[in-house]
Amino acid sequence: MSQYHFKELKMPQISIIIPCYNVEKYINQTLDGILAQTFRDFEVICINDGSTDKTPDLLRQYADNNKQIKVINQQNSGVSKTRNNAFAHTTGKYIYYMDSDDLIHPQLLEICYDLAEKNEADVLSFGYEEFFDGQQPDFKKINTNEIILNNVDDFVSKITAKGDIRINYNIWSKFYKKDILNDIKFDEDISLAEDVLHTFAVAKKNPKTFVFNLKLYGYRICQKSLSHGGYSVKQ
């Protein structure tokens, strides 16, 4: 009688979701920043949302050279549907969303994973810094022993608060336990400020949330950025 031994597949602790549309100028930097993380147990779900430039080729090259990167191609559907599609392919315990032209601190995953595990957090909210296209964010090495966490009892009040102890509307300044997101979807009818609705949907679940003010995300300001440019009637 033959015996077959199947090696159990180890699921990653963190799934990173990146919608990608015509970002040939930036995607190398973004993915290189992820691959340079001090925490290594992650997968990257890149969804090519019908790009018409070299983005699909660049994504394919990264996926061919790194098994942690998964690429899914789809017809252009917008960022909300793209994120929803990507979420369905995640296998990690935690979810992290980021934009395809931005950068993250080399310790972001390490810091967030350790804090989430230690504090049994559903959501971690942290700071970010803006940088102009052609520049680099000023990321400095962080001594994790100096991190001060503030427990959030009223999620909504901290969204509208001022000062350091506040929760930003965006999703890329947050680190989520996947379970808290399982029945939350992005509204596919909108493509501007879609993360605001998502943040309030998370708030309705009254998640165990911790806020700290470290700037772990670099938000690139591009001249043609959607959120910094003109608005269409539909938007």
C-alpha beads as a LAMMPS data file, in Angstrom:
LAMMPS data file: protein, C-alpha beads

235 atoms
234 bonds

1 atom types
1 bond types

-500.0 500.0 xlo xhi
-500.0 500.0 ylo yhi
-500.0 500.0 zlo zhi

Masses

1 110.0

Atoms # bond

1 1 1 0.000 0.000 0.000
2 1 1 1.478 3.292 -1.049
3 1 1 1.667 6.101 1.435
4 1 1 1.603 9.719 0.427
5 1 1 2.875 12.448 2.685
6 1 1 1.566 15.906 2.007
7 1 1 3.498 18.818 3.380
8 1 1 1.107 21.218 5.098
9 1 1 1.115 24.585 3.398
10 1 1 1.956 27.373 5.798
11 1 1 -0.309 30.340 5.391
12 1 1 1.285 33.784 5.715
13 1 1 0.528 35.915 8.737
14 1 1 -0.086 39.084 6.700
15 1 1 -1.758 39.678 3.341
16 1 1 -0.911 42.950 1.599
17 1 1 -3.417 44.175 -0.992
18 1 1 -2.283 46.501 -3.783
19 1 1 -4.565 47.657 -6.614
20 1 1 -2.420 48.522 -9.642
21 1 1 -3.385 50.726 -12.557
22 1 1 -0.809 52.330 -14.869
23 1 1 1.904 52.667 -12.239
24 1 1 4.947 51.651 -14.269
25 1 1 6.757 54.698 -12.869
26 1 1 6.293 53.677 -9.225
27 1 1 5.523 49.994 -8.788
28 1 1 9.197 48.948 -8.590
29 1 1 9.779 51.266 -5.647
30 1 1 6.613 50.141 -3.937
31 1 1 7.342 46.421 -4.238
32 1 1 11.028 46.837 -3.377
33 1 1 9.948 48.584 -0.183
34 1 1 7.712 45.661 0.717
35 1 1 10.387 43.083 -0.022
36 1 1 12.779 45.016 2.246
37 1 1 10.501 44.594 5.271
38 1 1 12.084 43.307 8.479
39 1 1 9.066 41.013 8.934
40 1 1 9.084 38.326 6.271
41 1 1 5.938 36.225 6.766
42 1 1 3.627 37.900 4.254
43 1 1 2.026 37.623 0.834
44 1 1 1.374 40.432 -1.627
45 1 1 -1.800 40.365 -3.712
46 1 1 -1.318 42.689 -6.696
47 1 1 -4.344 43.132 -8.922
48 1 1 -3.639 44.644 -12.291
49 1 1 -6.783 46.635 -12.992
50 1 1 -6.594 46.691 -16.788
51 1 1 -3.388 48.732 -17.020
52 1 1 -2.416 49.950 -20.487
53 1 1 1.251 50.677 -19.733
54 1 1 4.076 48.341 -18.661
55 1 1 2.569 47.636 -15.229
56 1 1 1.480 44.049 -16.103
57 1 1 4.970 43.156 -17.352
58 1 1 6.647 44.585 -14.267
59 1 1 4.262 42.738 -11.946
60 1 1 4.897 39.497 -13.814
61 1 1 8.644 39.921 -13.418
62 1 1 8.309 40.399 -9.658
63 1 1 5.989 37.410 -9.303
64 1 1 8.357 35.217 -11.327
65 1 1 11.215 36.102 -8.985
66 1 1 9.383 36.063 -5.660
67 1 1 6.791 33.506 -4.597
68 1 1 5.369 35.916 -2.014
69 1 1 3.956 38.100 -4.788
70 1 1 0.750 37.013 -6.502
71 1 1 -0.565 38.818 -9.564
72 1 1 -4.171 38.775 -10.736
73 1 1 -5.229 40.451 -13.982
74 1 1 -8.698 41.845 -14.560
75 1 1 -10.516 44.261 -16.832
76 1 1 -10.521 47.821 -15.567
77 1 1 -13.070 47.912 -12.749
78 1 1 -12.009 50.680 -10.386
79 1 1 -10.224 50.623 -7.045
80 1 1 -13.179 49.487 -4.914
81 1 1 -13.972 46.364 -6.927
82 1 1 -10.264 45.672 -7.245
83 1 1 -9.795 45.674 -3.480
84 1 1 -12.836 43.462 -3.014
85 1 1 -11.501 40.985 -5.573
86 1 1 -8.087 40.972 -3.932
87 1 1 -9.544 40.372 -0.466
88 1 1 -11.157 37.167 -1.715
89 1 1 -7.672 35.810 -2.520
90 1 1 -6.024 36.606 0.808
91 1 1 -4.925 33.862 3.205
92 1 1 -3.273 35.863 5.999
93 1 1 -4.438 36.405 9.568
94 1 1 -3.990 40.159 9.096
95 1 1 -4.765 42.481 6.185
96 1 1 -2.847 45.544 5.080
97 1 1 -3.963 47.789 2.211
98 1 1 -1.610 50.132 0.416
99 1 1 -1.575 52.179 -2.777
100 1 1 0.667 51.192 -5.665
101 1 1 2.608 54.471 -5.809
102 1 1 3.351 54.858 -2.086
103 1 1 6.079 53.604 0.254
104 1 1 6.124 51.987 3.691
105 1 1 8.572 52.114 6.580
106 1 1 10.863 49.037 6.584
107 1 1 9.550 48.086 10.043
108 1 1 5.842 48.619 9.367
109 1 1 4.851 44.959 9.190
110 1 1 7.075 43.966 12.099
111 1 1 5.752 46.699 14.375
112 1 1 2.104 46.188 13.502
113 1 1 2.205 42.404 13.719
114 1 1 3.947 42.404 17.101
115 1 1 1.591 45.012 18.554
116 1 1 -1.514 43.304 17.185
117 1 1 -0.478 39.936 18.585
118 1 1 0.584 41.294 21.965
119 1 1 -2.580 43.347 22.455
120 1 1 -5.084 41.106 20.632
121 1 1 -6.015 44.119 18.519
122 1 1 -8.593 44.139 15.756
123 1 1 -7.255 47.387 14.295
124 1 1 -4.048 49.382 14.653
125 1 1 -4.018 52.995 13.469
126 1 1 -0.764 54.857 12.862
127 1 1 0.567 58.031 11.280
128 1 1 1.863 58.867 7.827
129 1 1 3.905 61.519 6.102
130 1 1 3.387 63.083 2.718
131 1 1 6.214 63.395 0.224
132 1 1 6.327 64.937 -3.223
133 1 1 7.002 62.954 -6.352
134 1 1 10.761 62.754 -6.898
135 1 1 11.503 62.840 -3.168
136 1 1 11.666 60.179 -0.454
137 1 1 9.885 59.970 2.917
138 1 1 12.148 60.461 5.929
139 1 1 11.872 57.005 7.502
140 1 1 14.044 56.540 10.590
141 1 1 14.790 53.374 12.545
142 1 1 12.245 52.886 15.302
143 1 1 12.921 51.623 18.800
144 1 1 9.803 49.561 19.418
145 1 1 10.227 49.853 23.194
146 1 1 9.321 53.525 22.928
147 1 1 5.953 53.012 21.239
148 1 1 3.039 54.383 23.231
149 1 1 -0.324 52.798 22.449
150 1 1 -3.613 54.550 23.131
151 1 1 -6.622 52.276 23.450
152 1 1 -9.675 53.610 21.618
153 1 1 -13.001 53.263 23.423
154 1 1 -14.952 55.403 20.965
155 1 1 -13.773 54.742 17.430
156 1 1 -15.963 57.356 15.765
157 1 1 -14.939 60.173 18.108
158 1 1 -11.294 59.474 17.328
159 1 1 -11.984 59.764 13.586
160 1 1 -13.176 63.326 14.049
161 1 1 -10.654 64.210 16.774
162 1 1 -7.741 66.586 16.409
163 1 1 -4.183 66.062 17.611
164 1 1 -2.031 62.938 17.804
165 1 1 -4.581 60.512 19.211
166 1 1 -6.876 60.301 16.234
167 1 1 -7.840 57.854 13.518
168 1 1 -7.394 58.903 9.896
169 1 1 -10.110 58.165 7.348
170 1 1 -7.804 56.330 4.953
171 1 1 -7.228 52.575 5.009
172 1 1 -3.474 52.510 4.439
173 1 1 -2.784 53.973 7.897
174 1 1 -4.423 50.927 9.474
175 1 1 -3.527 47.312 10.091
176 1 1 -6.507 44.960 10.363
177 1 1 -7.242 41.538 11.738
178 1 1 -8.880 39.794 8.796
179 1 1 -11.828 38.543 10.851
180 1 1 -13.046 42.105 11.431
181 1 1 -13.254 42.685 7.653
182 1 1 -14.845 39.455 6.487
183 1 1 -18.288 40.912 5.776
184 1 1 -17.183 44.452 4.848
185 1 1 -16.865 45.417 1.200
186 1 1 -15.857 48.605 -0.550
187 1 1 -18.712 50.382 -2.299
188 1 1 -18.076 49.619 -5.974
189 1 1 -20.221 52.532 -7.146
190 1 1 -17.724 55.128 -5.971
191 1 1 -14.016 55.640 -6.671
192 1 1 -13.274 58.684 -4.527
193 1 1 -13.113 58.590 -0.710
194 1 1 -14.242 54.964 -0.825
195 1 1 -12.021 54.265 2.174
196 1 1 -14.029 56.723 4.301
197 1 1 -17.126 54.539 4.051
198 1 1 -15.000 51.472 4.717
199 1 1 -13.569 53.053 7.872
200 1 1 -17.032 53.829 9.232
201 1 1 -18.186 50.295 8.414
202 1 1 -15.287 49.012 10.513
203 1 1 -16.194 51.462 13.290
204 1 1 -19.725 50.048 13.477
205 1 1 -18.200 46.747 14.621
206 1 1 -16.667 48.448 17.659
207 1 1 -13.262 46.827 17.062
208 1 1 -10.561 46.672 19.698
209 1 1 -8.364 49.466 18.339
210 1 1 -5.037 50.971 19.313
211 1 1 -3.651 54.254 18.016
212 1 1 -0.024 55.298 17.879
213 1 1 1.467 58.271 16.102
214 1 1 4.508 56.764 14.391
215 1 1 4.733 57.715 10.731
216 1 1 4.976 54.335 9.046
217 1 1 3.478 55.192 5.660
218 1 1 4.774 57.474 2.930
219 1 1 1.966 59.037 0.909
220 1 1 3.202 60.239 -2.465
221 1 1 1.710 63.494 -3.736
222 1 1 1.589 63.358 -7.524
223 1 1 0.587 66.228 -9.752
224 1 1 -2.054 64.059 -11.371
225 1 1 -3.148 62.305 -8.193
226 1 1 -6.868 61.574 -8.094
227 1 1 -7.334 62.994 -4.609
228 1 1 -5.375 66.156 -5.390
229 1 1 -6.754 66.869 -8.848
230 1 1 -10.109 67.878 -10.268
231 1 1 -13.347 66.030 -9.642
232 1 1 -15.703 64.658 -12.252
233 1 1 -19.482 65.024 -11.970
234 1 1 -19.799 61.320 -11.146
235 1 1 -17.270 61.601 -8.324

Bonds

1 1 1 2
2 1 2 3
3 1 3 4
4 1 4 5
5 1 5 6
6 1 6 7
7 1 7 8
8 1 8 9
9 1 9 10
10 1 10 11
11 1 11 12
12 1 12 13
13 1 13 14
14 1 14 15
15 1 15 16
16 1 16 17
17 1 17 18
18 1 18 19
19 1 19 20
20 1 20 21
21 1 21 22
22 1 22 23
23 1 23 24
24 1 24 25
25 1 25 26
26 1 26 27
27 1 27 28
28 1 28 29
29 1 29 30
30 1 30 31
31 1 31 32
32 1 32 33
33 1 33 34
34 1 34 35
35 1 35 36
36 1 36 37
37 1 37 38
38 1 38 39
39 1 39 40
40 1 40 41
41 1 41 42
42 1 42 43
43 1 43 44
44 1 44 45
45 1 45 46
46 1 46 47
47 1 47 48
48 1 48 49
49 1 49 50
50 1 50 51
51 1 51 52
52 1 52 53
53 1 53 54
54 1 54 55
55 1 55 56
56 1 56 57
57 1 57 58
58 1 58 59
59 1 59 60
60 1 60 61
61 1 61 62
62 1 62 63
63 1 63 64
64 1 64 65
65 1 65 66
66 1 66 67
67 1 67 68
68 1 68 69
69 1 69 70
70 1 70 71
71 1 71 72
72 1 72 73
73 1 73 74
74 1 74 75
75 1 75 76
76 1 76 77
77 1 77 78
78 1 78 79
79 1 79 80
80 1 80 81
81 1 81 82
82 1 82 83
83 1 83 84
84 1 84 85
85 1 85 86
86 1 86 87
87 1 87 88
88 1 88 89
89 1 89 90
90 1 90 91
91 1 91 92
92 1 92 93
93 1 93 94
94 1 94 95
95 1 95 96
96 1 96 97
97 1 97 98
98 1 98 99
99 1 99 100
100 1 100 101
101 1 101 102
102 1 102 103
103 1 103 104
104 1 104 105
105 1 105 106
106 1 106 107
107 1 107 108
108 1 108 109
109 1 109 110
110 1 110 111
111 1 111 112
112 1 112 113
113 1 113 114
114 1 114 115
115 1 115 116
116 1 116 117
117 1 117 118
118 1 118 119
119 1 119 120
120 1 120 121
121 1 121 122
122 1 122 123
123 1 123 124
124 1 124 125
125 1 125 126
126 1 126 127
127 1 127 128
128 1 128 129
129 1 129 130
130 1 130 131
131 1 131 132
132 1 132 133
133 1 133 134
134 1 134 135
135 1 135 136
136 1 136 137
137 1 137 138
138 1 138 139
139 1 139 140
140 1 140 141
141 1 141 142
142 1 142 143
143 1 143 144
144 1 144 145
145 1 145 146
146 1 146 147
147 1 147 148
148 1 148 149
149 1 149 150
150 1 150 151
151 1 151 152
152 1 152 153
153 1 153 154
154 1 154 155
155 1 155 156
156 1 156 157
157 1 157 158
158 1 158 159
159 1 159 160
160 1 160 161
161 1 161 162
162 1 162 163
163 1 163 164
164 1 164 165
165 1 165 166
166 1 166 167
167 1 167 168
168 1 168 169
169 1 169 170
170 1 170 171
171 1 171 172
172 1 172 173
173 1 173 174
174 1 174 175
175 1 175 176
176 1 176 177
177 1 177 178
178 1 178 179
179 1 179 180
180 1 180 181
181 1 181 182
182 1 182 183
183 1 183 184
184 1 184 185
185 1 185 186
186 1 186 187
187 1 187 188
188 1 188 189
189 1 189 190
190 1 190 191
191 1 191 192
192 1 192 193
193 1 193 194
194 1 194 195
195 1 195 196
196 1 196 197
197 1 197 198
198 1 198 199
199 1 199 200
200 1 200 201
201 1 201 202
202 1 202 203
203 1 203 204
204 1 204 205
205 1 205 206
206 1 206 207
207 1 207 208
208 1 208 209
209 1 209 210
210 1 210 211
211 1 211 212
212 1 212 213
213 1 213 214
214 1 214 215
215 1 215 216
216 1 216 217
217 1 217 218
218 1 218 219
219 1 219 220
220 1 220 221
221 1 221 222
222 1 222 223
223 1 223 224
224 1 224 225
225 1 225 226
226 1 226 227
227 1 227 228
228 1 228 229
229 1 229 230
230 1 230 231
231 1 231 232
232 1 232 233
233 1 233 234
234 1 234 235
